[in-house]
Amino acid sequence: MVTLNVNGVRREVKAPDDTPLLYVLRNDLELIGPQFGCGLAQCGACSVLIDGKEARSCVTPVASVELIDASEPEADAGEMVLPDAA
């Protein structure tokens, strides 16, 4: 089980740690903002903001953005802001 903070909402998903974040966002959380493009982190269609920095979700393992315990000051370390669907 992986816990993510997406657009300020904490979500739990059951996915292997090496699953691309893009697949979790689109398939498990049914978010349509990030798109599948090249699959090589070059086109930017899958871009999301993680801690205010752009990241390519097609090559970002979901486990790399998992939240730590909410009682820790760093609990927002995995916050993602997704673009609105066009």
C-alpha positions as CSV (number, residue, x, y, z in Angstrom):
1,M,0.0,0.0,0.0
2,V,1.4,3.4,-1.0
3,T,0.1,6.7,0.5
4,L,0.2,9.8,-1.7
5,N,-0.8,13.4,-1.2
6,V,-2.4,14.5,-4.5
7,N,-3.7,18.0,-4.8
8,G,-3.9,18.3,-1.0
9,V,-5.8,15.0,-0.6
10,R,-4.2,12.0,1.0
11,R,-4.9,8.8,-1.1
12,E,-3.9,5.2,-0.6
13,V,-3.3,2.9,-3.5
14,K,-2.2,-0.7,-3.8
15,A,0.6,-0.8,-6.3
16,P,4.1,-2.3,-6.6
17,D,6.8,0.1,-5.5
18,D,8.3,0.3,-9.0
19,T,5.0,1.2,-10.7
20,P,5.4,4.4,-12.7
21,L,3.6,7.3,-10.9
22,L,1.8,8.1,-14.1
23,Y,0.0,4.7,-14.1
24,V,-1.1,5.1,-10.5
25,L,-2.4,8.7,-11.2
26,R,-4.3,7.7,-14.3
27,N,-5.4,4.1,-13.7
28,D,-5.8,3.9,-9.9
29,L,-6.8,7.5,-9.1
30,E,-8.5,8.2,-12.4
31,L,-6.8,11.6,-12.8
32,I,-6.6,12.7,-16.5
33,G,-4.3,15.7,-16.2
34,P,-1.0,13.9,-16.7
35,Q,-0.9,12.2,-20.1
36,F,1.1,9.4,-21.5
37,G,3.4,10.7,-24.3
38,C,6.8,9.3,-25.1
39,G,7.3,7.1,-22.0
40,L,11.0,8.3,-21.9
41,A,10.6,11.5,-19.8
42,Q,11.4,13.7,-22.8
43,C,8.1,15.1,-24.1
44,G,6.6,16.5,-20.8
45,A,3.1,15.2,-21.3
46,C,3.3,13.4,-18.0
47,S,4.7,16.3,-16.0
48,V,3.5,16.8,-12.4
49,L,4.8,19.0,-9.6
50,I,6.4,17.2,-6.6
51,D,7.4,19.6,-3.8
52,G,7.1,22.5,-6.3
53,K,9.5,20.9,-8.8
54,E,8.6,19.5,-12.1
55,A,8.9,15.7,-12.4
56,R,8.1,13.3,-15.2
57,S,5.6,10.8,-13.8
58,C,6.2,8.2,-16.5
59,V,9.7,7.4,-15.1
60,T,9.0,8.2,-11.4
61,P,8.4,5.1,-9.3
62,V,5.4,5.6,-7.1
63,A,7.3,4.5,-4.0
64,S,9.7,7.5,-4.4
65,V,6.9,9.9,-3.6
66,E,5.2,8.0,-0.8
67,L,4.4,10.1,2.3
68,I,6.1,9.6,5.6
69,D,4.2,9.5,8.9
70,A,1.8,12.4,9.1
71,S,3.1,13.3,12.6
72,E,6.5,14.2,11.1
73,P,7.2,17.8,10.0
74,E,8.2,16.5,6.6
75,A,4.7,14.9,6.1
76,D,4.1,16.9,2.9
77,A,7.3,15.7,1.2
78,G,5.3,13.8,-1.4
79,E,2.7,16.5,-2.2
80,M,1.8,16.6,-5.9
81,V,0.0,19.2,-7.8
82,L,-1.4,18.0,-11.1
83,P,-2.3,20.1,-14.1
84,D,-6.0,20.5,-14.9
85,A,-7.1,18.4,-17.8
86,A,-7.4,20.3,-21.1
